[in-house]
Amino acid sequence: MDNIILNQKGQVAIEYIVFIAIFLLFFQTAIKPSIDFAENILNDTYAIVETHNNIEYLSQTIEGFSNSLSYGTRTMFFYLPNNSKIIDCNNNGVIHFINYQIQISDTQPNPTTPDCNTTTDICTYSKQIFIGEKNIYCQPLGPGYSGPIILNKSQTGDISVSIE
């Protein structure tokens, strides 16, 4: 009688181990890809929002410096996430832009916005700056830059943005 009870307890333990193995296999195949997808989306969203906020801060600083009567140099701290970079600044008469890119993860489905290239996973954005008929020149910056940048305003009102 005791052997039957012990055999049943052993069978229950083996069934319990098999059940846990099936659960872990289910977790690996069904839930883990969803967690990875969510993590990629969160990282991309963070990079887009953080880059946008810092470019906005940079453009406001440039506009303020441009509208001031003085010329010279200002230094500010600037941060870009590891997958973001400033490409250049574009002067088109009185319309000026800071052009920047963000490398997003290769997550399916890809974003369907016109700003993002689905084959390279690179999103390109522009931030318009209002500084009148002056020019702005930007040194390419990034990816992942964190440190001081220098805004230099000449006597003519032109502004250059660099790290040196």
C-alpha positions in Angstrom: 0.0 0.0 0.0 2.8 2.4 0.8 4.5 1.7 -2.5 1.3 2.7 -4.4 1.1 6.0 -2.5 4.8 6.7 -3.1 4.4 5.8 -6.8 1.5 8.2 -7.1 3.5 11.0 -5.4 6.3 10.3 -7.8 4.0 10.5 -10.7 2.5 13.8 -9.4 6.0 15.2 -9.1 6.9 14.2 -12.7 3.6 15.6 -14.0 4.3 18.8 -12.1 7.8 19.1 -13.7 6.3 18.4 -17.2 3.7 21.1 -16.6 6.3 23.6 -15.6 8.4 22.7 -18.7 5.4 23.2 -21.0 4.7 26.6 -19.3 8.3 27.7 -19.8 8.2 26.7 -23.4 4.9 28.6 -23.9 6.5 31.6 -22.2 9.5 31.4 -24.5 7.6 31.1 -27.7 4.5 33.3 -27.1 5.2 35.9 -24.5 8.9 36.6 -25.0 8.5 38.0 -28.5 5.8 40.3 -27.3 8.0 41.6 -24.5 10.9 42.2 -27.0 8.5 44.0 -29.3 7.2 46.2 -26.5 10.8 47.0 -25.4 11.8 48.0 -28.9 8.8 50.3 -29.2 9.5 51.9 -25.9 13.2 52.5 -26.8 12.2 54.0 -30.2 9.5 56.2 -28.5 12.0 57.4 -25.9 14.6 58.2 -28.6 12.1 60.1 -30.7 10.7 62.1 -27.8 14.1 62.8 -26.2 15.6 63.9 -29.5 12.6 66.1 -30.4 12.7 67.8 -27.0 16.4 68.5 -27.2 16.2 69.8 -30.8 13.3 72.0 -29.6 15.5 73.3 -26.8 18.4 73.9 -29.1 16.2 75.8 -31.6 14.7 78.0 -28.9 18.2 78.8 -27.7 19.4 79.7 -31.2 16.4 81.8 -31.8 16.9 83.7 -28.5 20.6 84.2 -29.2 19.8 85.3 -32.8 17.3 87.9 -31.6 19.6 89.4 -29.0 21.6 92.5 -29.8 25.0 91.1 -28.8 27.3 88.7 -30.6 29.8 86.3 -29.2 29.7 82.8 -27.9 27.3 80.8 -25.8 27.9 77.3 -24.5 25.1 74.9 -23.6 24.8 71.2 -22.6 23.3 69.0 -25.3 22.2 65.4 -25.4 21.2 63.0 -28.2 20.3 59.4 -27.6 22.6 56.7 -29.1 20.5 56.3 -32.2 20.0 60.0 -33.1 22.1 62.6 -34.9 22.0 66.1 -36.3 22.8 66.0 -40.0 23.0 69.6 -40.9 21.3 73.0 -40.9 19.6 74.2 -44.0 19.4 77.9 -45.1 16.7 78.7 -47.6 16.4 82.5 -47.6 14.5 83.3 -44.4 13.5 79.7 -43.7 16.0 77.7 -41.7 15.9 74.1 -40.6 17.9 71.8 -38.3 17.8 68.4 -40.0 18.2 65.3 -37.8 17.8 61.5 -38.0 16.7 58.8 -35.7 17.6 55.1 -36.3 14.7 53.0 -35.1 14.7 49.3 -34.4 13.8 46.8 -37.0 10.5 45.9 -35.5 7.6 44.6 -37.5 5.3 46.2 -38.4 7.4 49.2 -39.5 6.0 52.7 -39.0 4.1 54.0 -42.0 4.9 57.7 -41.7 6.5 59.5 -44.6 9.4 60.6 -42.4 10.6 57.0 -42.0 12.4 54.9 -44.6 11.2 51.3 -43.9 14.2 49.7 -45.7 16.9 51.5 -43.7 14.8 52.1 -40.5 15.9 55.7 -40.5 13.5 58.5 -39.7 14.4 62.0 -40.9 13.0 65.1 -39.3 13.4 68.9 -39.6 12.9 71.6 -37.1 12.2 75.1 -38.5 14.1 78.0 -36.9 13.0 81.6 -37.1 16.1 83.8 -37.2 15.3 86.2 -40.0 17.7 86.7 -42.9 20.7 85.5 -41.0 22.4 82.2 -41.8 22.9 79.2 -39.5 25.7 76.6 -39.9 25.7 73.3 -38.0 28.4 70.8 -37.6 27.0 67.2 -37.9 26.6 65.8 -34.4 26.0 62.4 -32.9 24.9 59.7 -32.7 24.7 59.6 -28.9 26.4 63.0 -28.3 26.3 64.2 -24.7 28.3 67.3 -23.8 28.7 71.0 -24.5 28.0 72.6 -27.8 29.0 76.1 -28.7 26.8 78.7 -30.4 28.8 81.4 -32.1 27.1 84.5 -33.3 29.2 86.7 -35.7 28.9 90.5 -36.0 26.7 90.0 -39.1 24.3 87.8 -37.0 25.1 84.5 -38.6 25.2 81.6 -36.1 27.3 78.5 -36.1 26.7 75.4 -34.0 29.6 73.2 -33.2 31.3 71.2 -30.5 34.6 73.0 -30.8 
